[in-house]
Amino acid sequence: MQSQNVPNYLPQAILSTIFCCLPFGIVAIVYAAQVNSKLAAGDYEGALSSSKSAKLWTWVSFGSGLAFIILYVILIIIGVSTNQ
């Protein structure tokens, strides 16, 4: 029997939605919400797939939010240095 302990990454998905990138975070939340219902239905492979997708989209949301912040800071630095 396979282990029924499949992480759903819902807290991470919610935090990445709030603080990083809304569109990708919503995708992560949708996949994270599917994990427990698939486990309850006995679909272990489906739950595992949704868990992996939730983790992927959480990281995509975090990475895109981080890239946006870095780009924003670089553009501010360039703007300040050209005005001097």
Backbone as a ProteinNet text record, in pm:
[ID]
protein_1_A
[PRIMARY]
MQSQNVPNYLPQAILSTIFCCLPFGIVAIVYAAQVNSKLAAGDYEGALSSSKSAKLWTWVSFGSGLAFIILYVILIIIGVSTNQ
[TERTIARY]
84.8	0	87.9	51.7	129.1	96.7	191.2	171.5	65	-21.3	-127.2	-82.9	43.6	95.2	147.4	58.1	94.7	79.5	186.6	174.9	89.2	6.7	-78	-24	71.2	135.6	37.6	-76.6	-175.7	-127.7	-66	-18.1	86	177.5	278.8	214.9	115.8	48	-25.1	-89.7	-160.8	-62.6	47	146.3	211	240.5	300.8	201	72.7	-29.4	-37	-35.5	-48.1	76.4	194.2	316.3	396.3	368.6	455.6	381.7	313.1	252.5	112.4	12.3	-126.7	-168.1	-144.7	-194.9	-135.4	-4.8	58.2	22	4	-35.5	-174.1	-265	-399.5	-395.3	-312.3	-296	-244.4	-148.7	-94.7	-203.1	-289.2	-397.3	-494.9	-527	-620.3	-564.5	-437.9	-378.3	-367.9	-332	-318.6	-452.8	-559.6	-692.7	-739	-683.5	-724	-662.8	-554.7	-479.8	-563.7	-620.8	-694.8	-819.4	-888.4	-1009.2	-974	-862.4	-821.3	-778.9	-712	-676.4	-801.5	-899.8	-1023.9	-1098	-1084.4	-1149.9	-1068.9	-948.9	-866	-774.5	-765.5	-681.3	-543	-459.2	-326.3	-239.8	-240	-157.3	-202.3	-332.6	-384.5	-346.9	-352.6	-313.6	-165.6	-84.8	58.7	87.4	17	34.2	-7.5	-120.2	-165.7	-69.2	-12.8	84.5	209.4	258.2	376.2	346.7	228.4	190.2	176.6	119.2	105.8	242.9	334.9	470.7	537.9	524.9	583.9	530	397.2	337.7	362.4	380	418.1	556.7	649.4	784.1	786.6	704.1	695.5	644.2	543.2	489.2	594.9	665	770	881.6	926	1035	997.4	875.6	835.3	818.4	768.9	759.1	896.4	989	1125.7	1192.7	1172.7	1230.7	1174.4	1044.7	983.5	1043.9	1062.9	1121.2	1263.8	1342.7	1481.3	1484.9	1401.1	1394.6	1351.8	1257.2	1209.7	1322.5	1398	1509.7	1616.8	1647.1	1747.1	1702.2	1575.7	1524.7	1526.5	1499.1	1507	1650.8	1744.6	1886	1931	1890.4	1926.1	1863.6	1736.6	1669.5	1734.1	1774.7	1839.4	1977	2050.7	2185.1	2183.5	2079.3	2073.7	2027.4	1963.6	1918	2026.7	2139.9	2245.4	2341.4
-119.5	0	123.8	220.3	342.9	433.4	517.1	610.7	713.1	742.2	839.9	981	997.8	1127.9	1202.6	1274.6	1351.7	1499	1577.8	1719.7	1794.3	1889	1961.7	2101.9	2152.1	2281.5	2398.5	2383.8	2491.6	2617.7	2608.1	2732	2805.4	2729.5	2791.6	2855	2790.1	2842.6	2972.3	2976.6	3097.9	3211.7	3184	3289.1	3339.2	3249	3294.3	3374.8	3345.3	3423	3564	3573.9	3704.7	3790	3731.8	3811.1	3811.8	3722.7	3713	3740.8	3643	3657.2	3598.2	3683.8	3641.3	3535.2	3552.9	3451.2	3311.9	3303.3	3172.8	3114.5	3199.8	3153.9	3092.6	3148.5	3092.4	2951.9	2933.2	2799.1	2702.5	2747.8	2663.9	2629.5	2725.5	2700	2596.1	2606.6	2511	2369.1	2351.4	2218.2	2171.2	2261.6	2224.6	2181.7	2245.9	2211.8	2074.8	2026.7	1897.3	1777.5	1800.4	1688.8	1609.8	1676.6	1604.6	1536.1	1600.6	1537.1	1412.9	1418	1299.8	1186.6	1221.1	1118.2	1056.2	1139.7	1089	997.5	1023.9	939.8	814.1	803.3	686.2	698.1	815.5	838.4	886.7	790.9	826.6	888.9	831.5	884.1	1024.8	1046.9	1180	1282.1	1239.8	1328.4	1361.9	1262.5	1285.4	1379.9	1364	1452.4	1595.6	1610.9	1744.8	1808.9	1728.4	1778.8	1831.8	1754.9	1799.5	1925.9	1933.9	2053.9	2174.6	2153.8	2263.4	2315.3	2223.1	2262.9	2340.4	2291.6	2358.7	2500.5	2515.4	2647.5	2741.4	2686.3	2770.9	2829.9	2747.2	2795.9	2891.5	2865.5	2956.9	3092.1	3092.7	3217.1	3291.7	3218.6	3280.6	3336.8	3258.5	3302	3421.9	3424.8	3539.5	3664.4	3648	3762.8	3816.4	3726.2	3766.7	3834.6	3780.6	3841.5	3981.8	3999.9	4131.3	4231.3	4190.2	4279.4	4316.6	4219.8	4247.1	4342.3	4318.2	4406.9	4547.4	4558.4	4688.3	4765.1	4697.7	4762	4805.8	4722.4	4758.3	4881.4	4885.7	5001.5	5127.8	5117.2	5233.8	5282.7	5191	5228.7	5296.7	5243.1	5304.7	5443	5455.3	5585.1	5689.2	5649.4	5742.6	5781.7	5687.5	5718.8	5805.2	5797.6	5882.5	6024.2	6045.7	6179.8	6260.2	6202.8	6276.1	6339.6
0	0	0	-78.5	-86.5	32	66.4	176	139.7	235.9	213.2	252.9	283.8	324.9	202	135.7	17.3	53.6	46.4	82.2	-19.7	30.8	-62.8	-96.3	-22.6	-47.7	-48.4	17.2	17.2	89.3	207.4	271.6	186.2	126.3	41.5	-81.7	-138.4	-256.8	-223.7	-107.8	-67	-43.6	25.7	51.3	-76.9	-169.2	-295.2	-377.8	-364.2	-434.3	-377.3	-246	-181.1	-202.1	-185.5	-182.2	-311.5	-404.6	-522.3	-652.4	-703.6	-835.3	-834.1	-845.7	-834.7	-936.3	-1066.4	-1161.7	-1140.6	-1122.8	-1103.3	-967.2	-868.7	-736.5	-735.2	-815.6	-824.2	-883.5	-983.2	-1041.5	-933.9	-853.9	-746.3	-644.7	-611	-515.2	-570.2	-697.6	-758.6	-749.4	-784.4	-775.4	-630.1	-539.3	-398.5	-340.4	-384.3	-333.4	-383.1	-490.6	-546.1	-472.2	-400.9	-342.1	-242.5	-142.2	-37.6	-91.9	-186.6	-240.3	-323.5	-393.3	-469.9	-376.7	-266	-167.8	-106.5	-75	-15.3	-112.3	-242.4	-342.9	-373.9	-314.5	-337.5	-458.1	-514.9	-632.9	-588.2	-546.5	-496.1	-604.4	-722.8	-832.5	-872.9	-877.2	-908.8	-802.8	-675.5	-565.1	-573.3	-605.9	-619.7	-735	-845.1	-960.3	-927.1	-859.3	-820.1	-721.2	-632.4	-536.1	-606.4	-703	-777.9	-857.6	-916.1	-991.5	-899.5	-780.9	-684	-642.7	-618.6	-580.4	-693.5	-816	-931.2	-947.2	-944.9	-965.8	-848.6	-728.5	-614.8	-637.5	-684.1	-712.5	-831.8	-932.5	-1047.3	-1000.2	-914.9	-860.7	-779.5	-694.1	-612.7	-700.5	-797.2	-885.1	-969.4	-1022.7	-1104.2	-1018.6	-897.5	-806.5	-769.7	-743.3	-710.8	-829.5	-949.3	-1070	-1091.6	-1067.8	-1082.6	-984.2	-860	-759.2	-796.6	-841.1	-881	-1000	-1098.8	-1215.2	-1174.6	-1085.9	-1037.2	-968.3	-882.6	-812.7	-912.4	-1009.7	-1112	-1189.4	-1228.4	-1302.7	-1217.9	-1090.3	-1001.4	-990.9	-976.2	-967.8	-1096.5	-1210.1	-1339.5	-1350.9	-1309.2	-1314.8	-1227	-1107	-1015.2	-1068.3	-1124	-1171.7	-1297.6	-1379.1	-1499.1	-1469.2	-1355	-1318.1	-1249.7	-1223.2	-1152.8	-1246.3
[MASK]
++++++++++++++++++++++++++++++++++++++++++++++++++++++++++++++++++++++++++++++++++++

